Amino acid sequence: MNTIERAFQQVDRLDFIPRDMSYLVAVDSPLPIGFGQTISQPSTVKMMLEWLDVQPGDKILDVGSGSGWSSALLAHIAGLKGEVLAVERIPALVLLGRKNCQKAGISNVEFYHAGNDYGLSEHAPYDRILVSAAADHLPETLINQLKINGKLVIPVKHDILEIVRTEANGYTSQSHHGFVFVPLIK
């Protein structure tokens, strides 16, 4: 069993969805978490985590952390020497994500209310950045928050892009087509 599969076993999605949705926890689909936002479907989250390729000890930025499930999964994969900084636009979801991670015993995640720019540049650079909402275009500001050889996984319109920062002003990109996400709020 790999680290992603272990994380899925250890971090129960049930702890991150509204109680009235608990009967749908095993369904492989996005579920509403309030405020027009969703918790992504497990199969998509798993693919994104595989593409992100988190390593133990990584410093990770989780953009659009919602109910905190992706943040908790990332924290589990990165291990106690890893660090996850979770940013969310909606103040009530910042509190919800924090509460859910505390309840789940996840201690290596810090939650932040998102500012006017994408990401959390004051704590950059990051080894990995995960975005869980669809952007209209690839935000260069997120690429600039990556370390060299750092990786960004981000939905852009109906694709999920894997971006590797290869140098200060360069990156490679790979696309995976056919996905639907809630819009990334700026």
MISE-293050 format. One record per residue: residue number from 0; residue in three letters; x, y, z of N, C-alpha, C in turn. Coordinates in steps of 0.1 Angstrom, whole numbers. Example, Ala and Ser with C-alpha at 12.3 -4.5 7.8 and 13.67 -1.06 7.14 Angstrom:
<sites>
SITE_0_Ala_132_-57_78_123_-45_78_132_-33_78
SITE_1_Ser_128_-22_71_137_-11_71_129_0_79
</sites>
This chain:
<sites>
SITE_0_Met_8_-12_0_0_0_0_9_13_0
SITE_1_Asn_6_22_-9_14_34_-10_9_44_0
SITE_2_Thr_17_56_1_13_66_11_0_73_8
SITE_3_Ile_-4_74_-4_-17_80_-7_-28_71_-3
SITE_4_Glu_-27_58_-5_-37_48_-1_-38_48_14
SITE_5_Arg_-27_49_21_-27_49_36_-34_62_41
SITE_6_Ala_-31_73_34_-37_86_38_-52_85_37
SITE_7_Phe_-57_79_26_-72_77_24_-78_68_35
SITE_8_Gln_-70_58_40_-75_50_50_-75_57_64
SITE_9_Gln_-65_65_66_-63_72_79_-71_84_81
SITE_10_Val_-74_91_70_-81_104_70_-95_102_64
SITE_11_Asp_-105_100_73_-118_96_69_-126_108_63
SITE_12_Arg_-130_107_51_-138_117_44_-150_121_52
SITE_13_Leu_-156_112_59_-168_114_67_-166_125_77
SITE_14_Asp_-154_127_82_-151_138_92_-150_152_85
SITE_15_Phe_-151_152_72_-150_165_65_-162_169_56
SITE_16_Ile_-173_161_58_-185_165_51_-196_168_61
SITE_17_Pro_-206_176_56_-217_179_66_-224_166_70
SITE_18_Arg_-229_166_82_-236_154_88_-247_149_79
SITE_19_Asp_-255_159_74_-267_155_66_-263_148_53
SITE_20_Met_-250_148_49_-245_142_37_-238_129_40
SITE_21_Ser_-238_125_53_-230_113_57_-234_100_49
SITE_22_Tyr_-246_99_46_-251_87_38_-245_86_24
SITE_23_Leu_-239_97_19_-233_98_6_-217_97_7
SITE_24_Val_-212_94_18_-197_95_20_-190_85_10
SITE_25_Ala_-196_74_7_-189_64_-1_-191_66_-16
SITE_26_Val_-199_76_-19_-202_78_-33_-190_86_-39
SITE_27_Asp_-186_82_-51_-174_89_-57_-179_101_-65
SITE_28_Ser_-183_111_-58_-187_123_-65_-185_135_-55
SITE_29_Pro_-184_147_-61_-183_159_-52_-195_160_-43
SITE_30_Leu_-193_166_-31_-205_168_-22_-204_182_-18
SITE_31_Pro_-216_189_-16_-216_202_-12_-212_204_3
SITE_32_Ile_-204_214_6_-200_217_20_-205_230_24
SITE_33_Gly_-213_237_16_-219_250_20_-211_261_12
SITE_34_Phe_-218_273_12_-212_285_6_-209_283_-9
SITE_35_Gly_-217_274_-15_-215_271_-30_-202_264_-33
SITE_36_Gln_-196_257_-23_-184_250_-25_-186_235_-23
SITE_37_Thr_-177_227_-28_-178_212_-27_-165_206_-21
SITE_38_Ile_-166_194_-16_-155_185_-13_-154_177_-26
SITE_39_Ser_-142_176_-32_-140_169_-45_-143_154_-43
SITE_40_Gln_-145_148_-55_-148_133_-55_-134_126_-52
SITE_41_Pro_-135_115_-44_-123_108_-40_-114_104_-52
SITE_42_Ser_-119_99_-63_-111_94_-74_-103_106_-80
SITE_43_Thr_-109_118_-81_-102_129_-86_-91_134_-76
SITE_44_Val_-94_134_-64_-84_138_-53_-72_129_-54
SITE_45_Lys_-75_116_-55_-64_106_-55_-55_108_-67
SITE_46_Met_-61_111_-79_-53_113_-91_-44_126_-89
SITE_47_Met_-51_136_-84_-43_149_-82_-32_147_-72
SITE_48_Leu_-34_139_-62_-23_137_-52_-12_128_-58
SITE_49_Glu_-16_119_-67_-5_111_-74_3_120_-83
SITE_50_Trp_-4_129_-90_4_138_-99_12_148_-91
SITE_51_Leu_7_152_-80_15_161_-71_28_155_-66
SITE_52_Asp_28_142_-63_39_135_-59_46_141_-46
SITE_53_Val_38_142_-36_43_148_-23_53_138_-17
SITE_54_Gln_64_144_-12_74_136_-5_74_139_10
SITE_55_Pro_78_129_18_79_132_33_88_145_35
SITE_56_Gly_83_153_44_90_165_47_87_177_38
SITE_57_Asp_79_176_28_76_187_19_69_198_26
SITE_58_Lys_71_210_21_63_222_25_53_224_13
SITE_59_Ile_40_223_17_29_223_7_19_234_9
SITE_60_Leu_15_240_-1_4_250_-1_-8_244_-7
SITE_61_Asp_-19_244_1_-32_239_-4_-41_250_-6
SITE_62_Val_-44_254_-18_-52_265_-22_-67_261_-24
SITE_63_Gly_-76_267_-17_-90_263_-18_-92_251_-9
SITE_64_Ser_-88_252_4_-88_241_13_-102_236_17
SITE_65_Gly_-112_244_15_-126_239_18_-128_234_32
SITE_66_Ser_-133_222_33_-135_216_46_-123_210_53
SITE_67_Gly_-111_211_46_-99_206_52_-95_192_48
SITE_68_Trp_-103_185_40_-100_171_37_-87_170_29
SITE_69_Ser_-85_178_19_-73_177_11_-61_181_19
SITE_70_Ser_-62_191_28_-51_195_37_-47_184_46
SITE_71_Ala_-57_177_51_-54_166_60_-47_154_53
SITE_72_Leu_-52_151_41_-45_141_33_-31_145_30
SITE_73_Leu_-29_157_26_-15_162_23_-6_161_35
SITE_74_Ala_-11_165_47_-4_165_59_0_151_63
SITE_75_His_-9_142_61_-6_128_64_5_122_54
SITE_76_Ile_4_126_42_14_121_32_28_127_35
SITE_77_Ala_28_140_38_41_147_40_47_143_54
SITE_78_Gly_39_138_63_44_133_76_47_144_85
SITE_79_Leu_50_141_97_52_151_108_63_161_105
SITE_80_Lys_73_157_97_83_167_93_79_176_81
SITE_81_Gly_67_173_75_62_181_65_53_192_71
SITE_82_Glu_50_201_62_42_213_66_32_216_55
SITE_83_Val_19_218_59_9_222_50_3_236_54
SITE_84_Leu_3_245_45_-3_258_47_-16_258_38
SITE_85_Ala_-27_259_44_-40_258_37_-46_272_36
SITE_86_Val_-50_276_24_-56_289_22_-70_287_17
SITE_87_Glu_-79_296_22_-93_295_18_-99_309_18
SITE_88_Arg_-108_312_8_-114_325_6_-125_328_16
SITE_89_Ile_-132_317_19_-145_319_27_-141_317_42
SITE_90_Pro_-143_328_50_-139_327_64_-145_315_72
SITE_91_Ala_-157_312_70_-164_301_77_-157_288_73
SITE_92_Leu_-152_286_61_-146_274_57_-131_273_63
SITE_93_Val_-125_285_65_-112_285_72_-114_279_86
SITE_94_Leu_-124_283_93_-127_278_106_-131_263_106
SITE_95_Leu_-139_260_96_-143_246_95_-132_237_92
SITE_96_Gly_-123_240_82_-111_232_79_-102_230_91
SITE_97_Arg_-100_241_99_-92_241_111_-98_231_121
SITE_98_Lys_-111_233_123_-118_224_133_-118_210_129
SITE_99_Asn_-120_207_116_-120_193_111_-107_186_113
SITE_100_Cys_-96_194_109_-82_188_111_-79_186_125
SITE_101_Gln_-82_195_134_-80_193_148_-87_181_153
SITE_102_Lys_-100_179_149_-108_168_153_-102_155_148
SITE_103_Ala_-96_155_137_-90_143_131_-75_141_136
SITE_104_Gly_-70_150_145_-57_148_151_-46_152_141
SITE_105_Ile_-49_160_131_-38_165_122_-32_177_128
SITE_106_Ser_-19_177_130_-13_188_137_-3_196_128
SITE_107_Asn_0_192_116_10_199_108_3_206_96
SITE_108_Val_-9_212_99_-16_221_90_-19_234_96
SITE_109_Glu_-16_245_90_-20_259_94_-30_264_84
SITE_110_Phe_-41_270_89_-51_275_80_-50_291_79
SITE_111_Tyr_-52_296_67_-51_311_65_-63_315_57
SITE_112_His_-68_327_60_-78_333_51_-70_339_39
SITE_113_Ala_-75_336_27_-68_340_15_-69_355_13
SITE_114_Gly_-58_361_9_-57_375_6_-62_378_-8
SITE_115_Asn_-57_389_-13_-61_394_-27_-54_387_-38
SITE_116_Asp_-43_381_-35_-35_374_-45_-36_359_-43
SITE_117_Tyr_-34_351_-54_-34_337_-53_-23_332_-44
SITE_118_Gly_-26_322_-36_-15_316_-28_-13_323_-15
SITE_119_Leu_-1_321_-10_4_327_3_19_330_1
SITE_120_Ser_22_340_-6_35_343_-11_45_346_1
SITE_121_Glu_39_351_12_48_355_24_54_342_30
SITE_122_His_49_330_27_55_318_33_63_310_22
SITE_123_Ala_63_315_9_69_308_-2_85_308_1
SITE_124_Pro_92_298_-6_87_289_-16_82_276_-11
SITE_125_Tyr_75_269_-19_69_256_-16_74_245_-25
SITE_126_Asp_75_233_-19_78_221_-27_67_217_-36
SITE_127_Arg_55_219_-31_43_214_-38_31_224_-36
SITE_128_Ile_23_226_-46_11_234_-44_0_227_-51
SITE_129_Leu_-11_225_-43_-23_219_-48_-35_229_-48
SITE_130_Val_-42_230_-60_-53_239_-61_-65_230_-63
SITE_131_Ser_-76_233_-55_-88_224_-56_-100_231_-62
SITE_132_Ala_-98_242_-70_-109_249_-77_-103_253_-90
SITE_133_Ala_-112_255_-100_-108_258_-114_-105_273_-116
SITE_134_Ala_-93_275_-121_-89_289_-125_-93_291_-139
SITE_135_Asp_-95_304_-143_-97_308_-157_-85_306_-165
SITE_136_His_-73_308_-159_-60_308_-166_-50_304_-156
SITE_137_Leu_-38_300_-160_-28_296_-151_-22_308_-144
SITE_138_Pro_-24_309_-131_-18_320_-123_-3_320_-122
SITE_139_Glu_4_328_-129_19_329_-128_23_331_-113
SITE_140_Thr_15_338_-105_19_340_-92_21_327_-84
SITE_141_Leu_13_317_-87_15_304_-80_28_297_-85
SITE_142_Ile_31_298_-97_43_292_-102_55_299_-95
SITE_143_Asn_54_312_-94_65_319_-87_67_316_-72
SITE_144_Gln_57_310_-66_58_306_-52_64_292_-51
SITE_145_Leu_67_285_-62_73_272_-61_88_273_-60
SITE_146_Lys_94_263_-54_109_262_-54_112_257_-68
SITE_147_Ile_125_258_-73_129_252_-85_127_237_-83
SITE_148_Asn_122_230_-93_118_216_-93_105_213_-84
SITE_149_Gly_99_224_-80_86_223_-72_75_220_-82
SITE_150_Lys_64_215_-77_53_211_-86_40_217_-81
SITE_151_Leu_32_221_-91_19_227_-90_9_218_-97
SITE_152_Val_-2_214_-90_-13_207_-97_-25_216_-96
SITE_153_Ile_-31_220_-107_-42_230_-107_-52_227_-118
SITE_154_Pro_-65_228_-115_-75_228_-125_-75_241_-132
SITE_155_Val_-75_241_-145_-77_253_-153_-87_250_-164
SITE_156_Lys_-99_257_-162_-111_254_-170_-114_240_-168
SITE_157_His_-114_231_-178_-118_217_-177_-106_208_-178
SITE_158_Asp_-94_213_-175_-82_204_-175_-75_205_-161
SITE_159_Ile_-68_195_-158_-59_196_-146_-45_196_-152
SITE_160_Leu_-38_207_-148_-24_208_-152_-14_204_-142
SITE_161_Glu_-3_197_-146_8_195_-138_19_204_-142
SITE_162_Ile_23_213_-134_34_223_-137_46_220_-128
SITE_163_Val_58_219_-135_70_218_-127_79_230_-130
SITE_164_Arg_82_237_-120_91_249_-122_105_244_-124
SITE_165_Thr_110_247_-136_123_242_-140_135_252_-137
SITE_166_Glu_131_265_-137_141_275_-134_133_288_-130
SITE_167_Ala_140_298_-127_134_311_-122_122_315_-131
SITE_168_Asn_124_315_-144_114_320_-153_110_309_-163
SITE_169_Gly_110_296_-159_106_286_-168_99_274_-161
SITE_170_Tyr_90_267_-168_83_256_-163_79_247_-174
SITE_171_Thr_76_234_-171_70_225_-180_56_222_-176
SITE_172_Ser_48_218_-185_33_216_-182_28_203_-189
SITE_173_Gln_20_196_-182_13_185_-187_-2_186_-184
SITE_174_Ser_-11_183_-194_-25_185_-192_-32_171_-191
SITE_175_His_-43_171_-182_-52_160_-181_-66_166_-184
SITE_176_His_-73_161_-193_-85_167_-198_-98_161_-192
SITE_177_Gly_-109_169_-191_-122_164_-188_-126_164_-174
SITE_178_Phe_-123_175_-167_-127_176_-152_-136_188_-150
SITE_179_Val_-143_188_-140_-152_199_-136_-150_202_-121
SITE_180_Phe_-147_215_-118_-145_220_-105_-153_233_-102
SITE_181_Val_-155_236_-90_-161_249_-86_-150_259_-90
SITE_182_Pro_-154_272_-93_-145_282_-97_-136_286_-86
SITE_183_Leu_-123_289_-89_-114_295_-80_-117_309_-77
SITE_184_Ile_-120_313_-65_-124_326_-61_-112_335_-59
SITE_185_Lys_-112_347_-65_-101_356_-62_-106_368_-55
</sites>
